[in-house]
Amino acid sequence: MQRLSALPGAKPKRPWTLPASTPPEKIPEGYQQLEDGSWLSPEAYQSILRQSQRSLPWDIRKFSNYE
């Protein structure tokens, strides 16, 4: 039985982090450099942002929705 490595038409999954040793020309667009020199993907950044907002008390989350 054959297995597909990815669903047809699906984008290949990008790594969420890249090491600091990654050459600048190999850094995909949208990645952000962290203090330690490594790189964070936009998907990872959004995931961390969502997780951090969920960890806030409910009243602060409610208030931040109005900004």
All heavy atoms as a GROMACS GRO file, in nm:
protein
  548
    1MET      N    1   0.083  -0.119   0.000
    1MET     CA    2   0.000   0.000   0.000
    1MET      C    3   0.087   0.125   0.000
    1MET      O    4   0.180   0.138   0.078
    1MET     CB    5  -0.087  -0.003   0.126
    1MET     CG    6  -0.183   0.111   0.137
    1MET     SD    7  -0.296   0.077   0.275
    1MET     CE    8  -0.336   0.239   0.320
    2GLN      N    9   0.060   0.216  -0.091
    2GLN     CA   10   0.138   0.338  -0.099
    2GLN      C   11   0.086   0.444  -0.003
    2GLN      O   12  -0.034   0.455   0.017
    2GLN     CB   13   0.132   0.396  -0.240
    2GLN     CG   14   0.235   0.342  -0.333
    2GLN     CD   15   0.232   0.418  -0.464
    2GLN    OE1   16   0.126   0.459  -0.508
    2GLN    NE2   17   0.346   0.434  -0.525
    3ARG      N   18   0.178   0.519   0.054
    3ARG     CA   19   0.137   0.628   0.143
    3ARG      C   20   0.185   0.760   0.082
    3ARG      O   21   0.296   0.769   0.032
    3ARG     CB   22   0.201   0.612   0.281
    3ARG     CG   23   0.150   0.487   0.352
    3ARG     CD   24   0.206   0.477   0.490
    3ARG     NE   25   0.153   0.586   0.570
    3ARG     CZ   26   0.196   0.617   0.691
    3ARG    NH1   27   0.291   0.548   0.746
    3ARG    NH2   28   0.142   0.717   0.758
    4LEU      N   29   0.099   0.858   0.088
    4LEU     CA   30   0.137   0.990   0.039
    4LEU      C   31   0.217   1.061   0.146
    4LEU      O   32   0.187   1.054   0.264
    4LEU     CB   33   0.011   1.073   0.007
    4LEU     CG   34  -0.074   1.023  -0.109
    4LEU    CD1   35  -0.202   1.104  -0.117
    4LEU    CD2   36   0.003   1.034  -0.239
    5SER      N   37   0.322   1.132   0.102
    5SER     CA   38   0.402   1.205   0.200
    5SER      C   39   0.330   1.332   0.246
    5SER      O   40   0.352   1.381   0.355
    5SER     CB   41   0.538   1.241   0.141
    5SER     OG   42   0.520   1.320   0.025
    6ALA      N   43   0.243   1.383   0.160
    6ALA     CA   44   0.164   1.502   0.197
    6ALA      C   45   0.034   1.497   0.118
    6ALA      O   46   0.024   1.430   0.016
    6ALA     CB   47   0.240   1.629   0.165
    7LEU      N   48  -0.064   1.567   0.166
    7LEU     CA   49  -0.190   1.574   0.092
    7LEU      C   50  -0.170   1.651  -0.037
    7LEU      O   51  -0.096   1.750  -0.039
    7LEU     CB   52  -0.296   1.644   0.177
    7LEU     CG   53  -0.340   1.572   0.303
    7LEU    CD1   54  -0.433   1.660   0.383
    7LEU    CD2   55  -0.409   1.442   0.268
    8PRO      N   56  -0.234   1.611  -0.144
    8PRO     CA   57  -0.220   1.686  -0.270
    8PRO      C   58  -0.264   1.831  -0.250
    8PRO      O   59  -0.368   1.857  -0.190
    8PRO     CB   60  -0.314   1.614  -0.366
    8PRO     CG   61  -0.338   1.480  -0.305
    8PRO     CD   62  -0.321   1.495  -0.157
    9GLY      N   63  -0.182   1.922  -0.296
    9GLY     CA   64  -0.215   2.064  -0.286
    9GLY      C   65  -0.182   2.126  -0.152
    9GLY      O   66  -0.196   2.246  -0.134
   10ALA      N   67  -0.135   2.046  -0.057
   10ALA     CA   68  -0.100   2.101   0.075
   10ALA      C   69   0.040   2.161   0.069
   10ALA      O   70   0.128   2.110   0.000
   10ALA     CB   71  -0.106   1.992   0.180
   11LYS      N   72   0.057   2.269   0.142
   11LYS     CA   73   0.189   2.331   0.148
   11LYS      C   74   0.280   2.246   0.234
   11LYS      O   75   0.235   2.191   0.334
   11LYS     CB   76   0.180   2.470   0.212
   11LYS     CG   77   0.111   2.574   0.129
   11LYS     CD   78   0.115   2.706   0.204
   11LYS     CE   79   0.042   2.814   0.128
   11LYS     NZ   80   0.042   2.941   0.202
   12PRO      N   81   0.407   2.235   0.198
   12PRO     CA   82   0.498   2.163   0.287
   12PRO      C   83   0.511   2.242   0.418
   12PRO      O   84   0.510   2.365   0.417
   12PRO     CB   85   0.630   2.161   0.210
   12PRO     CG   86   0.617   2.263   0.104
   12PRO     CD   87   0.470   2.284   0.078
   13LYS      N   88   0.518   2.170   0.528
   13LYS     CA   89   0.524   2.236   0.658
   13LYS      C   90   0.661   2.299   0.677
   13LYS      O   91   0.763   2.234   0.662
   13LYS     CB   92   0.495   2.134   0.768
   13LYS     CG   93   0.474   2.197   0.901
   13LYS     CD   94   0.424   2.095   1.001
   13LYS     CE   95   0.397   2.164   1.133
   13LYS     NZ   96   0.348   2.072   1.233
   14ARG      N   97   0.660   2.427   0.711
   14ARG     CA   98   0.787   2.497   0.734
   14ARG      C   99   0.832   2.474   0.878
   14ARG      O  100   0.750   2.459   0.967
   14ARG     CB  101   0.770   2.648   0.714
   14ARG     CG  102   0.725   2.685   0.576
   14ARG     CD  103   0.743   2.829   0.544
   14ARG     NE  104   0.673   2.921   0.635
   14ARG     CZ  105   0.677   3.052   0.622
   14ARG    NH1  106   0.746   3.107   0.525
   14ARG    NH2  107   0.613   3.129   0.706
   15PRO      N  108   0.964   2.473   0.898
   15PRO     CA  109   1.011   2.461   1.037
   15PRO      C  110   0.973   2.585   1.117
   15PRO      O  111   0.974   2.697   1.064
   15PRO     CB  112   1.163   2.449   1.022
   15PRO     CG  113   1.195   2.505   0.887
   15PRO     CD  114   1.072   2.485   0.803
   16TRP      N  115   0.936   2.566   1.244
   16TRP     CA  116   0.895   2.678   1.326
   16TRP      C  117   1.014   2.761   1.372
   16TRP      O  118   1.002   2.880   1.395
   16TRP     CB  119   0.815   2.628   1.447
   16TRP     CG  120   0.671   2.608   1.412
   16TRP    CD1  121   0.621   2.575   1.290
   16TRP    CD2  122   0.558   2.621   1.498
   16TRP    NE1  123   0.484   2.565   1.296
   16TRP    CE2  124   0.444   2.593   1.423
   16TRP    CE3  125   0.546   2.652   1.633
   16TRP    CZ2  126   0.317   2.598   1.478
   16TRP    CZ3  127   0.418   2.655   1.687
   16TRP    CH2  128   0.305   2.629   1.609
   17THR      N  129   1.129   2.696   1.385
   17THR     CA  130   1.250   2.769   1.424
   17THR      C  131   1.363   2.729   1.332
   17THR      O  132   1.367   2.617   1.280
   17THR     CB  133   1.291   2.739   1.569
   17THR    OG1  134   1.312   2.599   1.584
   17THR    CG2  135   1.184   2.786   1.667
   18LEU      N  136   1.454   2.822   1.311
   18LEU     CA  137   1.575   2.796   1.235
   18LEU      C  138   1.693   2.834   1.324
   18LEU      O  139   1.685   2.932   1.399
   18LEU     CB  140   1.578   2.880   1.107
   18LEU     CG  141   1.469   2.851   1.005
   18LEU    CD1  142   1.472   2.954   0.893
   18LEU    CD2  143   1.487   2.711   0.947
   19PRO      N  144   1.804   2.759   1.317
   19PRO     CA  145   1.918   2.791   1.402
   19PRO      C  146   1.984   2.924   1.364
   19PRO      O  147   1.970   2.971   1.251
   19PRO     CB  148   2.014   2.674   1.379
   19PRO     CG  149   1.972   2.611   1.250
   19PRO     CD  150   1.826   2.641   1.234
   20ALA      N  151   2.057   2.982   1.458
   20ALA     CA  152   2.125   3.109   1.434
   20ALA      C  153   2.229   3.097   1.322
   20ALA      O  154   2.262   3.195   1.257
   20ALA     CB  155   2.192   3.156   1.563
   21SER      N  156   2.277   2.975   1.297
   21SER     CA  157   2.379   2.953   1.195
   21SER      C  158   2.323   2.952   1.053
   21SER      O  159   2.399   2.940   0.957
   21SER     CB  160   2.451   2.821   1.222
   21SER     OG  161   2.357   2.713   1.218
   22THR      N  162   2.191   2.967   1.038
   22THR     CA  163   2.129   2.966   0.904
   22THR      C  164   2.176   3.089   0.827
   22THR      O  165   2.166   3.201   0.876
   22THR     CB  166   1.975   2.968   0.916
   22THR    OG1  167   1.934   2.861   1.000
   22THR    CG2  168   1.910   2.955   0.779
   23PRO      N  169   2.228   3.069   0.705
   23PRO     CA  170   2.272   3.185   0.626
   23PRO      C  171   2.155   3.277   0.594
   23PRO      O  172   2.044   3.230   0.571
   23PRO     CB  173   2.328   3.123   0.496
   23PRO     CG  174   2.337   2.977   0.520
   23PRO     CD  175   2.249   2.943   0.636
   24PRO      N  176   2.178   3.410   0.593
   24PRO     CA  177   2.070   3.506   0.570
   24PRO      C  178   1.990   3.479   0.442
   24PRO      O  179   1.869   3.497   0.440
   24PRO     CB  180   2.142   3.640   0.561
   24PRO     CG  181   2.271   3.620   0.632
   24PRO     CD  182   2.306   3.475   0.617
   25GLU      N  183   2.055   3.431   0.337
   25GLU     CA  184   1.983   3.407   0.211
   25GLU      C  185   1.891   3.285   0.220
   25GLU      O  186   1.805   3.266   0.134
   25GLU     CB  187   2.081   3.393   0.093
   25GLU     CG  188   2.175   3.275   0.101
   25GLU     CD  189   2.303   3.302   0.179
   25GLU    OE1  190   2.316   3.410   0.239
   25GLU    OE2  191   2.390   3.213   0.180
   26LYS      N  192   1.904   3.204   0.323
   26LYS     CA  193   1.819   3.086   0.341
   26LYS      C  194   1.701   3.112   0.434
   26LYS      O  195   1.618   3.024   0.456
   26LYS     CB  196   1.902   2.970   0.399
   26LYS     CG  197   2.018   2.928   0.314
   26LYS     CD  198   1.974   2.840   0.202
   26LYS     CE  199   2.096   2.788   0.127
   26LYS     NZ  200   2.060   2.718   0.007
   27ILE      N  201   1.691   3.233   0.491
   27ILE     CA  202   1.582   3.265   0.583
   27ILE      C  203   1.458   3.300   0.501
   27ILE      O  204   1.460   3.396   0.424
   27ILE     CB  205   1.620   3.384   0.675
   27ILE    CG1  206   1.750   3.358   0.750
   27ILE    CG2  207   1.506   3.416   0.772
   27ILE    CD1  208   1.746   3.244   0.848
   28PRO      N  209   1.349   3.224   0.516
   28PRO     CA  210   1.226   3.257   0.442
   28PRO      C  211   1.168   3.392   0.487
   28PRO      O  212   1.191   3.435   0.600
   28PRO     CB  213   1.130   3.143   0.478
   28PRO     CG  214   1.216   3.034   0.530
   28PRO     CD  215   1.334   3.101   0.593
   29GLU      N  216   1.093   3.454   0.399
   29GLU     CA  217   1.030   3.582   0.430
   29GLU      C  218   0.934   3.567   0.547
   29GLU      O  219   0.862   3.468   0.557
   29GLU     CB  220   0.954   3.633   0.307
   29GLU     CG  221   0.903   3.774   0.323
   29GLU     CD  222   0.834   3.824   0.198
   29GLU    OE1  223   0.865   3.775   0.088
   29GLU    OE2  224   0.748   3.912   0.212
   30GLY      N  225   0.935   3.664   0.636
   30GLY     CA  226   0.842   3.664   0.747
   30GLY      C  227   0.900   3.610   0.877
   30GLY      O  228   0.842   3.629   0.983
   31TYR      N  229   1.013   3.542   0.871
   31TYR     CA  230   1.074   3.491   0.993
   31TYR      C  231   1.131   3.607   1.074
   31TYR      O  232   1.180   3.705   1.018
   31TYR     CB  233   1.186   3.391   0.962
   31TYR     CG  234   1.137   3.250   0.937
   31TYR    CD1  235   1.051   3.221   0.832
   31TYR    CD2  236   1.178   3.146   1.018
   31TYR    CE1  237   1.006   3.092   0.810
   31TYR    CE2  238   1.134   3.016   0.996
   31TYR     CZ  239   1.048   2.990   0.892
   31TYR     OH  240   1.004   2.862   0.870
   32GLN      N  241   1.123   3.596   1.207
   32GLN     CA  242   1.174   3.701   1.295
   32GLN      C  243   1.292   3.647   1.374
   32GLN      O  244   1.288   3.535   1.424
   32GLN     CB  245   1.064   3.746   1.392
   32GLN     CG  246   0.946   3.805   1.320
   32GLN     CD  247   0.839   3.851   1.418
   32GLN    OE1  248   0.866   3.878   1.533
   32GLN    NE2  249   0.716   3.858   1.370
   33GLN      N  250   1.395   3.731   1.388
   33GLN     CA  251   1.513   3.687   1.463
   33GLN      C  252   1.493   3.711   1.612
   33GLN      O  253   1.443   3.816   1.654
   33GLN     CB  254   1.638   3.759   1.415
   33GLN     CG  255   1.764   3.695   1.468
   33GLN     CD  256   1.888   3.742   1.395
   33GLN    OE1  257   1.892   3.851   1.342
   33GLN    NE2  258   1.990   3.657   1.394
   34LEU      N  259   1.529   3.610   1.691
   34LEU     CA  260   1.516   3.617   1.836
   34LEU      C  261   1.646   3.665   1.898
   34LEU      O  262   1.748   3.676   1.831
   34LEU     CB  263   1.478   3.479   1.891
   34LEU     CG  264   1.351   3.417   1.833
   34LEU    CD1  265   1.331   3.277   1.888
   34LEU    CD2  266   1.231   3.505   1.862
   35GLU      N  267   1.642   3.694   2.028
   35GLU     CA  268   1.760   3.746   2.098
   35GLU      C  269   1.882   3.654   2.087
   35GLU      O  270   1.994   3.702   2.082
   35GLU     CB  271   1.727   3.769   2.245
   35GLU     CG  272   1.631   3.884   2.268
   35GLU     CD  273   1.594   3.901   2.414
   35GLU    OE1  274   1.653   3.832   2.500
   35GLU    OE2  275   1.507   3.983   2.442
   36ASP      N  276   1.859   3.522   2.085
   36ASP     CA  277   1.972   3.429   2.079
   36ASP      C  278   2.025   3.409   1.936
   36ASP      O  279   2.115   3.331   1.914
   36ASP     CB  280   1.934   3.295   2.140
   36ASP     CG  281   1.828   3.220   2.062
   36ASP    OD1  282   1.777   3.274   1.962
   36ASP    OD2  283   1.794   3.106   2.102
   37GLY      N  284   1.966   3.480   1.839
   37GLY     CA  285   2.011   3.471   1.701
   37GLY      C  286   1.935   3.371   1.616
   37GLY      O  287   1.949   3.370   1.494
   38SER      N  288   1.854   3.285   1.678
   38SER     CA  289   1.774   3.191   1.600
   38SER      C  290   1.655   3.263   1.538
   38SER      O  291   1.629   3.380   1.568
   38SER     CB  292   1.728   3.074   1.689
   38SER     OG  293   1.644   3.121   1.793
   39TRP      N  294   1.585   3.192   1.451
   39TRP     CA  295   1.476   3.253   1.374
   39TRP      C  296   1.344   3.184   1.406
   39TRP      O  297   1.339   3.062   1.417
   39TRP     CB  298   1.506   3.243   1.225
   39TRP     CG  299   1.626   3.322   1.187
   39TRP    CD1  300   1.756   3.281   1.191
   39TRP    CD2  301   1.629   3.457   1.140
   39TRP    NE1  302   1.839   3.382   1.150
   39TRP    CE2  303   1.764   3.491   1.117
   39TRP    CE3  304   1.530   3.552   1.115
   39TRP    CZ2  305   1.802   3.616   1.071
   39TRP    CZ3  306   1.567   3.677   1.068
   39TRP    CH2  307   1.702   3.708   1.047
   40LEU      N  308   1.236   3.262   1.414
   40LEU     CA  309   1.104   3.211   1.447
   40LEU      C  310   1.010   3.236   1.329
   40LEU      O  311   1.004   3.347   1.277
   40LEU     CB  312   1.053   3.284   1.572
   40LEU     CG  313   0.924   3.235   1.635
   40LEU    CD1  314   0.943   3.096   1.695
   40LEU    CD2  315   0.879   3.331   1.744
   41SER      N  316   0.935   3.133   1.289
   41SER     CA  317   0.843   3.147   1.176
   41SER      C  318   0.720   3.227   1.217
   41SER      O  319   0.686   3.234   1.335
   41SER     CB  320   0.800   3.010   1.125
   41SER     OG  321   0.708   2.952   1.216
   42PRO      N  322   0.649   3.287   1.120
   42PRO     CA  323   0.525   3.359   1.152
   42PRO      C  324   0.421   3.269   1.217
   42PRO      O  325   0.348   3.312   1.306
   42PRO     CB  326   0.476   3.409   1.015
   42PRO     CG  327   0.593   3.404   0.924
   42PRO     CD  328   0.684   3.297   0.978
   43GLU      N  329   0.416   3.141   1.176
   43GLU     CA  330   0.321   3.047   1.235
   43GLU      C  331   0.351   3.023   1.383
   43GLU      O  332   0.262   3.020   1.467
   43GLU     CB  333   0.325   2.912   1.160
   43GLU     CG  334   0.281   2.919   1.015
   43GLU     CD  335   0.392   2.959   0.918
   43GLU    OE1  336   0.506   2.981   0.960
   43GLU    OE2  337   0.363   2.968   0.798
   44ALA      N  338   0.478   3.010   1.414
   44ALA     CA  339   0.518   2.989   1.554
   44ALA      C  340   0.488   3.114   1.636
   44ALA      O  341   0.440   3.104   1.749
   44ALA     CB  342   0.667   2.955   1.562
   45TYR      N  343   0.514   3.230   1.579
   45TYR     CA  344   0.487   3.356   1.651
   45TYR      C  345   0.339   3.368   1.684
   45TYR      O  346   0.302   3.400   1.797
   45TYR     CB  347   0.533   3.474   1.566
   45TYR     CG  348   0.505   3.607   1.630
   45TYR    CD1  349   0.587   3.656   1.731
   45TYR    CD2  350   0.394   3.683   1.592
   45TYR    CE1  351   0.560   3.777   1.791
   45TYR    CE2  352   0.367   3.804   1.652
   45TYR     CZ  353   0.450   3.851   1.751
   45TYR     OH  354   0.423   3.969   1.811
   46GLN      N  355   0.252   3.339   1.588
   46GLN     CA  356   0.107   3.348   1.611
   46GLN      C  357   0.062   3.245   1.715
   46GLN      O  358  -0.023   3.274   1.798
   46GLN     CB  359   0.030   3.326   1.480
   46GLN     CG  360   0.043   3.441   1.382
   46GLN     CD  361  -0.007   3.572   1.439
   46GLN    OE1  362  -0.108   3.577   1.508
   46GLN    NE2  363   0.065   3.680   1.410
   47SER      N  364   0.120   3.125   1.711
   47SER     CA  365   0.085   3.022   1.808
   47SER      C  366   0.124   3.065   1.950
   47SER      O  367   0.046   3.051   2.044
   47SER     CB  368   0.156   2.892   1.772
   47SER     OG  369   0.132   2.795   1.870
   48ILE      N  370   0.244   3.119   1.964
   48ILE     CA  371   0.290   3.166   2.095
   48ILE      C  372   0.202   3.281   2.144
   48ILE      O  373   0.165   3.287   2.261
   48ILE     CB  374   0.438   3.209   2.087
   48ILE    CG1  375   0.526   3.086   2.065
   48ILE    CG2  376   0.481   3.286   2.212
   48ILE    CD1  377   0.669   3.118   2.027
   49LEU      N  378   0.165   3.370   2.053
   49LEU     CA  379   0.079   3.483   2.089
   49LEU      C  380  -0.057   3.434   2.140
   49LEU      O  381  -0.105   3.479   2.243
   49LEU     CB  382   0.060   3.574   1.967
   49LEU     CG  383  -0.003   3.709   1.990
   49LEU    CD1  384   0.081   3.793   2.085
   49LEU    CD2  385  -0.018   3.782   1.857
   50ARG      N  386  -0.117   3.337   2.069
   50ARG     CA  387  -0.247   3.282   2.112
   50ARG      C  388  -0.235   3.214   2.248
   50ARG      O  389  -0.320   3.232   2.335
   50ARG     CB  390  -0.300   3.182   2.009
   50ARG     CG  391  -0.361   3.248   1.887
   50ARG     CD  392  -0.438   3.147   1.802
   50ARG     NE  393  -0.358   3.034   1.760
   50ARG     CZ  394  -0.284   3.032   1.650
   50ARG    NH1  395  -0.281   3.136   1.569
   50ARG    NH2  396  -0.213   2.926   1.617
   51GLN      N  397  -0.128   3.137   2.268
   51GLN     CA  398  -0.109   3.068   2.396
   51GLN      C  399  -0.091   3.167   2.510
   51GLN      O  400  -0.143   3.146   2.619
   51GLN     CB  401   0.011   2.974   2.388
   51GLN     CG  402  -0.014   2.853   2.302
   51GLN     CD  403   0.111   2.769   2.286
   51GLN    OE1  404   0.206   2.782   2.361
   51GLN    NE2  405   0.112   2.683   2.186
   52SER      N  406  -0.016   3.273   2.485
   52SER     CA  407   0.008   3.371   2.591
   52SER      C  408  -0.121   3.446   2.626
   52SER      O  409  -0.145   3.478   2.742
   52SER     CB  410   0.119   3.469   2.552
   52SER     OG  411   0.078   3.549   2.444
   53GLN      N  412  -0.205   3.472   2.528
   53GLN     CA  413  -0.332   3.541   2.555
   53GLN      C  414  -0.425   3.451   2.635
   53GLN      O  415  -0.497   3.498   2.722
   53GLN     CB  416  -0.398   3.585   2.425
   53GLN     CG  417  -0.328   3.702   2.361
   53GLN     CD  418  -0.382   3.736   2.223
   53GLN    OE1  419  -0.449   3.655   2.160
   53GLN    NE2  420  -0.350   3.854   2.175
   54ARG      N  421  -0.423   3.320   2.607
   54ARG     CA  422  -0.508   3.228   2.682
   54ARG      C  423  -0.465   3.216   2.827
   54ARG      O  424  -0.545   3.184   2.914
   54ARG     CB  425  -0.505   3.089   2.618
   54ARG     CG  426  -0.597   3.076   2.498
   54ARG     CD  427  -0.622   2.930   2.466
   54ARG     NE  428  -0.500   2.861   2.428
   54ARG     CZ  429  -0.463   2.836   2.303
   54ARG    NH1  430  -0.540   2.873   2.203
   54ARG    NH2  431  -0.352   2.774   2.277
   55SER      N  432  -0.338   3.243   2.855
   55SER     CA  433  -0.289   3.229   2.992
   55SER      C  434  -0.318   3.353   3.077
   55SER      O  435  -0.296   3.352   3.197
   55SER     CB  436  -0.138   3.199   2.993
   55SER     OG  437  -0.067   3.310   2.945
   56LEU      N  438  -0.368   3.460   3.015
   56LEU     CA  439  -0.402   3.581   3.089
   56LEU      C  440  -0.534   3.562   3.163
   56LEU      O  441  -0.620   3.487   3.119
   56LEU     CB  442  -0.416   3.700   2.994
   56LEU     CG  443  -0.290   3.749   2.925
   56LEU    CD1  444  -0.325   3.854   2.821
   56LEU    CD2  445  -0.190   3.803   3.025
   57PRO      N  446  -0.552   3.632   3.275
   57PRO     CA  447  -0.682   3.627   3.343
   57PRO      C  448  -0.792   3.676   3.250
   57PRO      O  449  -0.770   3.759   3.162
   57PRO     CB  450  -0.664   3.722   3.461
   57PRO     CG  451  -0.517   3.736   3.480
   57PRO     CD  452  -0.455   3.714   3.344
   58TRP      N  453  -0.915   3.627   3.270
   58TRP     CA  454  -1.025   3.656   3.178
   58TRP      C  455  -1.053   3.805   3.166
   58TRP      O  456  -1.087   3.854   3.058
   58TRP     CB  457  -1.152   3.581   3.220
   58TRP     CG  458  -1.215   3.636   3.345
   58TRP    CD1  459  -1.190   3.599   3.473
   58TRP    CD2  460  -1.310   3.742   3.352
   58TRP    NE1  461  -1.264   3.674   3.560
   58TRP    CE2  462  -1.339   3.763   3.489
   58TRP    CE3  463  -1.375   3.822   3.258
   58TRP    CZ2  464  -1.429   3.860   3.533
   58TRP    CZ3  465  -1.465   3.918   3.302
   58TRP    CH2  466  -1.491   3.937   3.437
   59ASP      N  467  -1.038   3.883   3.275
   59ASP     CA  468  -1.072   4.025   3.267
   59ASP      C  469  -0.971   4.102   3.181
   59ASP      O  470  -1.008   4.194   3.109
   59ASP     CB  471  -1.084   4.087   3.406
   59ASP     CG  472  -0.964   4.062   3.494
   59ASP    OD1  473  -0.884   3.970   3.465
   59ASP    OD2  474  -0.948   4.136   3.593
   60ILE      N  475  -0.846   4.061   3.184
   60ILE     CA  476  -0.746   4.128   3.099
   60ILE      C  477  -0.769   4.089   2.954
   60ILE      O  478  -0.759   4.172   2.864
   60ILE     CB  479  -0.603   4.092   3.145
   60ILE    CG1  480  -0.580   4.151   3.285
   60ILE    CG2  481  -0.500   4.144   3.046
   60ILE    CD1  482  -0.448   4.114   3.346
   61ARG      N  483  -0.802   3.961   2.929
   61ARG     CA  484  -0.830   3.919   2.791
   61ARG      C  485  -0.948   3.996   2.735
   61ARG      O  486  -0.946   4.041   2.621
   61ARG     CB  487  -0.862   3.769   2.786
   61ARG     CG  488  -0.738   3.683   2.783
   61ARG     CD  489  -0.776   3.540   2.764
   61ARG     NE  490  -0.832   3.490   2.889
   61ARG     CZ  491  -0.887   3.373   2.906
   61ARG    NH1  492  -0.897   3.290   2.806
   61ARG    NH2  493  -0.933   3.334   3.022
   62LYS      N  494  -1.052   4.013   2.815
   62LYS     CA  495  -1.172   4.085   2.770
   62LYS      C  496  -1.138   4.230   2.738
   62LYS      O  497  -1.178   4.284   2.636
   62LYS     CB  498  -1.280   4.079   2.879
   62LYS     CG  499  -1.411   4.137   2.838
   62LYS     CD  500  -1.514   4.117   2.948
   62LYS     CE  501  -1.645   4.182   2.907
   62LYS     NZ  502  -1.747   4.173   3.010
   63PHE      N  503  -1.057   4.292   2.824
   63PHE     CA  504  -1.017   4.431   2.803
   63PHE      C  505  -0.933   4.445   2.677
   63PHE      O  506  -0.953   4.537   2.599
   63PHE     CB  507  -0.937   4.482   2.924
   63PHE     CG  508  -0.887   4.622   2.907
   63PHE    CD1  509  -0.974   4.730   2.914
   63PHE    CD2  510  -0.753   4.646   2.881
   63PHE    CE1  511  -0.928   4.859   2.897
   63PHE    CE2  512  -0.706   4.775   2.864
   63PHE     CZ  513  -0.793   4.883   2.872
   64SER      N  514  -0.841   4.350   2.651
   64SER     CA  515  -0.752   4.361   2.536
   64SER      C  516  -0.828   4.345   2.405
   64SER      O  517  -0.780   4.389   2.300
   64SER     CB  518  -0.639   4.260   2.545
   64SER     OG  519  -0.688   4.129   2.534
   65ASN      N  520  -0.946   4.284   2.406
   65ASN     CA  521  -1.026   4.270   2.284
   65ASN      C  522  -1.083   4.402   2.236
   65ASN      O  523  -1.125   4.414   2.123
   65ASN     CB  524  -1.140   4.169   2.304
   65ASN     CG  525  -1.088   4.027   2.310
   65ASN    OD1  526  -0.980   3.998   2.262
   65ASN    ND2  527  -1.165   3.939   2.372
   66TYR      N  528  -1.090   4.501   2.325
   66TYR     CA  529  -1.147   4.631   2.287
   66TYR      C  530  -1.045   4.724   2.226
   66TYR      O  531  -1.077   4.830   2.179
   66TYR     CB  532  -1.211   4.697   2.409
   66TYR     CG  533  -1.336   4.626   2.453
   66TYR    CD1  534  -1.340   4.555   2.573
   66TYR    CD2  535  -1.450   4.627   2.374
   66TYR    CE1  536  -1.455   4.488   2.612
   66TYR    CE2  537  -1.565   4.559   2.412
   66TYR     CZ  538  -1.567   4.491   2.532
   66TYR     OH  539  -1.680   4.425   2.569
   67GLU      N  540  -0.918   4.688   2.230
   67GLU     CA  541  -0.814   4.777   2.176
   67GLU      C  542  -0.810   4.773   2.026
   67GLU      O  543  -0.847   4.682   1.962
   67GLU     CB  544  -0.677   4.737   2.232
   67GLU     CG  545  -0.668   4.767   2.378
   67GLU     CD  546  -0.533   4.729   2.436
   67GLU    OE1  547  -0.437   4.715   2.358
   67GLU    OE2  548  -0.523   4.713   2.556
   0.00000   0.00000   0.00000
